């Protein structure tokens, strides 16, 4: 039985079945992206919304997303198009756009300040083939490409797409193996490996959503920011960190919003190790 090699789950997928992510399938004995070119969201966004603070500030970027995700975050910000029942039941309504059509739309939006394409909203790398094909054409057209990802992908996938990616925002959801395991067996080490590989190849910014009583300790932020600082030293690059406020959403509505004071305290903690730390959603 064919095995998917995109992420840590290594799903065995029977013919015409669907993997854990809800977006990869098996056709004629080969694992392919069932969501190739099927868009559930498209918008011209400020680059800061990705969030990217130190890459082409004040620019806009054509942001596109599909359906599916290989994690199961109860606090998912885009559950309606990512991995909720609503997302998977509505996937047949997703409209198909070829890479050529997306790039043509991006070019037409240059007069509105567009610099290129952002692959975002759901987890783009479970459909890495579309990211690769579209980003390659976008680069050939003289535009820039942005990836917003959870970072749980293999080096094979990273190497497929990184020649065409100019900037990434990568979720570093916690600095704890147990936190990632709680996302239905997420792989903390794979995320760290992916971040380190990406830092060597393009501009990288990181985002950590702070959830009360889950990942909001000063000790954890000290460890997280120290590790990021070690990458900055090793690769002689600055890696901005976004520390973002949680609001009750999706399957995690029994918690209060993160106090603003907690966010600001953790920003100051991170600044003991990092130069560029930004509070979010405050």
C-alpha positions as CSV (number, residue, x, y, z in Angstrom):
1,X,0.0,0.0,0.0
2,X,1.4,3.4,-1.0
3,X,2.8,5.6,1.9
4,X,2.5,9.4,1.9
5,X,5.9,11.0,2.5
6,X,4.7,14.6,3.1
7,X,4.7,14.7,6.9
8,X,5.3,12.7,10.1
9,X,2.1,10.7,9.8
10,X,3.3,8.6,6.9
11,X,-0.3,7.6,6.1
12,X,-0.8,4.4,4.2
13,X,-3.5,5.3,1.7
14,X,-5.5,2.8,-0.2
15,X,-6.7,3.5,-3.8
16,X,-9.2,6.4,-3.8
17,X,-9.0,6.7,0.0
18,X,-8.0,9.9,1.8
19,X,-5.2,10.5,4.2
20,X,-5.5,11.9,7.7
21,X,-5.1,15.5,6.4
22,X,-8.2,15.1,4.3
23,X,-6.4,16.3,1.2
24,X,-4.1,13.5,-0.1
25,X,-5.3,10.5,-1.9
26,X,-4.1,7.5,-3.9
27,X,-4.8,7.3,-7.7
28,X,-3.4,4.5,-9.8
29,X,-1.1,3.5,-7.0
30,X,0.4,6.9,-6.5
31,X,-0.1,9.4,-3.7
32,X,-1.3,12.8,-5.1
33,X,-2.9,15.9,-3.8
34,X,-6.7,15.7,-4.0
35,X,-6.9,19.4,-3.3
36,X,-4.6,20.5,-6.2
37,X,-5.8,23.9,-7.4
38,X,-9.0,23.7,-5.4
39,X,-9.3,27.1,-3.6
40,X,-11.6,27.8,-0.6
41,X,-10.3,31.3,0.1
42,X,-8.6,34.0,-1.9
43,X,-8.0,37.6,-0.8
44,X,-5.5,40.5,-1.4
45,X,-4.1,40.9,2.1
46,X,-1.6,43.3,3.8
47,X,1.7,41.4,4.2
48,X,1.6,42.1,7.9
49,X,-1.5,39.9,8.2
50,X,0.5,36.7,7.5
51,X,2.1,37.9,9.9
52,X,5.3,39.2,8.4
53,X,6.7,42.4,9.9
54,X,10.2,42.5,8.3
55,X,9.5,41.3,4.8
56,X,8.3,43.9,2.3
57,X,6.5,46.1,4.9
58,X,3.3,47.8,3.8
59,X,3.1,45.6,0.7
60,X,0.0,43.5,-0.3
61,X,0.0,39.9,-1.3
62,X,-2.6,37.7,-3.1
63,X,-3.4,35.1,-0.4
64,X,-4.9,31.7,-1.4
65,X,-5.8,28.6,0.5
66,X,-7.4,25.2,0.0
67,X,-8.8,22.6,2.5
68,X,-7.1,20.1,4.8
69,X,-4.5,20.0,7.6
70,X,-2.3,17.4,9.1
71,X,-2.7,18.7,12.7
72,X,-5.8,18.9,14.8
73,X,-5.5,22.2,16.8
74,X,-8.7,22.7,18.9
75,X,-7.9,26.4,18.6
76,X,-7.8,26.5,14.8
77,X,-8.3,30.0,13.4
78,X,-9.4,28.8,10.0
79,X,-11.4,25.7,10.9
80,X,-14.2,26.4,8.4
81,X,-11.8,25.8,5.5
82,X,-9.2,23.7,7.2
83,X,-10.2,20.5,9.0
84,X,-13.6,20.9,10.6
85,X,-16.6,18.9,9.4
86,X,-17.8,22.0,7.6
87,X,-14.5,22.1,5.7
88,X,-14.5,18.5,4.6
89,X,-18.2,18.5,3.7
90,X,-17.8,21.6,1.6
91,X,-14.6,20.7,-0.2
92,X,-16.5,19.6,-3.3
93,X,-17.6,23.2,-3.7
94,X,-14.0,24.5,-3.9
95,X,-13.3,26.1,-7.2
96,X,-10.4,24.9,-9.4
97,X,-7.7,27.4,-10.5
98,X,-4.6,26.4,-12.4
99,X,-1.2,27.8,-11.4
100,X,-1.3,29.8,-14.6
101,X,-4.6,31.4,-13.7
102,X,-3.4,32.3,-10.2
103,X,-0.2,33.9,-11.5
104,X,-2.1,35.9,-14.0
105,X,-4.5,37.2,-11.3
106,X,-1.5,38.1,-9.2
107,X,0.1,40.0,-12.0
108,X,-3.1,41.9,-12.6
109,X,-3.2,43.0,-9.0
110,X,0.3,44.6,-9.1
111,X,-1.5,48.0,-9.7
112,X,-3.1,47.5,-6.3
113,X,0.3,47.0,-4.6
114,X,0.5,43.2,-4.9
115,X,4.0,41.7,-4.7
116,X,3.1,38.1,-5.4
117,X,1.4,35.1,-3.8
118,X,0.9,33.8,-0.3
119,X,0.0,30.2,0.3
120,X,-1.9,30.3,3.6
121,X,-5.3,29.8,5.4
122,X,-5.1,25.9,5.6
123,X,-1.9,23.9,5.7
124,X,-0.4,24.6,2.3
125,X,2.3,21.9,2.3
126,X,-0.2,19.0,2.3
127,X,-0.8,20.2,-1.3
128,X,2.9,21.1,-1.9
129,X,2.7,20.2,-5.6
130,X,0.4,23.2,-6.2
131,X,2.6,25.4,-4.1
132,X,5.7,24.3,-6.0
133,X,4.1,24.7,-9.5
134,X,2.4,28.0,-8.8
135,X,5.4,29.5,-7.0
136,X,7.7,28.5,-9.8
137,X,5.6,30.3,-12.3
138,X,5.3,33.3,-10.0
139,X,9.1,33.6,-9.7
140,X,9.5,33.4,-13.4
141,X,7.0,36.3,-13.7
142,X,9.1,38.4,-11.4
143,X,7.0,38.1,-8.3
144,X,7.6,37.0,-4.7
145,X,6.1,34.1,-2.8
146,X,5.2,33.7,0.9
147,X,4.4,30.5,2.8
148,X,2.4,30.3,6.0
149,X,2.8,26.8,7.5
150,X,2.8,24.7,10.6
151,X,6.2,23.4,9.7
152,X,5.3,19.7,10.0
153,X,6.7,18.6,6.7
154,X,9.7,16.5,5.7
155,X,12.9,17.8,4.2
156,X,12.0,16.3,0.9
157,X,9.0,18.6,0.7
158,X,10.9,21.6,2.0
159,X,13.5,21.1,-0.7
160,X,10.8,20.8,-3.4
161,X,9.4,24.3,-2.6
162,X,12.1,26.4,-1.0
163,X,13.8,27.4,-4.3
164,X,10.7,29.4,-5.1
165,X,9.8,30.8,-1.6
166,X,11.0,34.2,-0.5
167,X,9.6,34.3,3.0
168,X,7.8,32.1,5.5
169,X,5.8,32.5,8.7
170,X,6.0,29.2,10.6
171,X,3.9,28.4,13.6
172,X,5.9,27.3,16.6
173,X,2.9,26.4,18.6
174,X,4.8,25.6,21.8
175,X,8.3,24.6,22.9
176,X,7.0,21.4,24.4
177,X,6.8,17.8,23.0
178,X,3.7,17.1,25.1
179,X,1.8,20.1,23.7
180,X,2.5,18.9,20.1
181,X,1.4,15.3,21.1
182,X,-1.8,16.8,22.2
183,X,-2.5,17.9,18.6
184,X,-3.2,14.2,17.8
185,X,0.5,13.2,17.8
186,X,2.1,16.3,16.3
187,X,5.9,16.1,15.9
188,X,7.8,18.8,17.8
189,X,11.2,17.7,16.5
190,X,10.0,17.9,12.8
191,X,8.9,21.5,13.3
192,X,12.3,22.4,14.8
193,X,14.1,20.7,11.9
194,X,11.8,22.4,9.3
195,X,12.4,25.8,10.9
196,X,16.2,25.3,10.9
197,X,16.1,24.2,7.2
198,X,13.9,27.1,6.2
199,X,16.1,29.7,8.0
200,X,19.0,28.6,5.8
201,X,17.1,29.3,2.6
202,X,14.7,32.3,3.0
203,X,13.4,35.0,5.4
204,X,11.6,33.3,8.3
205,X,9.4,34.7,11.0
206,X,7.8,32.6,13.7
207,X,4.4,32.8,15.5
208,X,3.4,31.4,18.8
209,X,-0.2,31.6,19.9
210,X,-0.3,31.9,23.7
211,X,-3.1,29.9,25.3
212,X,-3.8,30.4,29.1
213,X,-2.4,27.5,31.2
214,X,-1.1,25.7,28.1
215,X,2.0,27.4,26.8
216,X,2.1,30.7,28.7
217,X,4.9,30.1,31.2
218,X,7.9,32.4,31.3
219,X,10.2,29.4,31.5
220,X,8.8,27.9,28.2
221,X,9.2,31.3,26.5
222,X,12.8,31.5,27.8
223,X,13.6,28.1,26.3
224,X,11.8,28.9,23.0
225,X,13.5,32.3,22.5
226,X,16.9,30.9,23.5
227,X,16.6,28.3,20.8
228,X,15.6,30.8,18.2
229,X,18.5,33.0,19.2
230,X,20.8,30.0,18.7
231,X,19.6,29.7,15.1
232,X,20.2,33.4,14.6
233,X,23.8,33.0,15.8
234,X,24.4,29.9,13.8
235,X,23.0,31.2,10.5
236,X,23.7,35.0,11.0
237,X,20.1,35.9,10.4
238,X,17.4,37.7,12.4
239,X,14.3,35.7,13.1
240,X,11.4,37.8,14.3
241,X,9.0,36.2,16.7
242,X,5.3,37.1,17.0
243,X,3.7,36.3,20.4
244,X,0.0,36.3,19.8
245,X,-3.1,36.6,22.0
246,X,-5.6,33.7,22.0
247,X,-9.3,34.2,21.8
248,X,-11.9,31.4,22.4
249,X,-12.7,29.7,19.1
250,X,-13.7,26.5,17.4
251,X,-13.3,23.6,19.9
252,X,-11.6,25.6,22.6
253,X,-14.2,28.0,23.9
254,X,-14.0,27.1,27.6
255,X,-10.9,29.3,28.1
256,X,-10.7,33.0,28.6
257,X,-8.8,35.2,26.1
258,X,-5.1,35.5,27.0
259,X,-4.6,38.6,29.2
260,X,-2.8,41.3,27.4
261,X,-0.5,41.5,30.5
262,X,0.6,37.9,29.8
263,X,1.5,38.7,26.2
264,X,3.5,41.7,27.1
265,X,5.3,39.9,29.9
266,X,6.2,37.1,27.5
267,X,7.4,39.7,24.9
268,X,9.7,41.1,27.5
269,X,10.9,37.6,28.3
270,X,11.7,36.8,24.7
271,X,13.5,40.1,24.2
272,X,16.1,38.9,26.7
273,X,17.3,36.6,23.8
274,X,15.9,38.2,20.7
275,X,16.0,41.6,19.1
276,X,12.7,41.5,17.2
277,X,9.6,40.4,19.2
278,X,6.1,41.5,18.3
279,X,2.9,41.2,20.3
280,X,-0.1,40.1,18.2
281,X,-3.9,40.5,18.6
282,X,-3.5,43.0,21.4
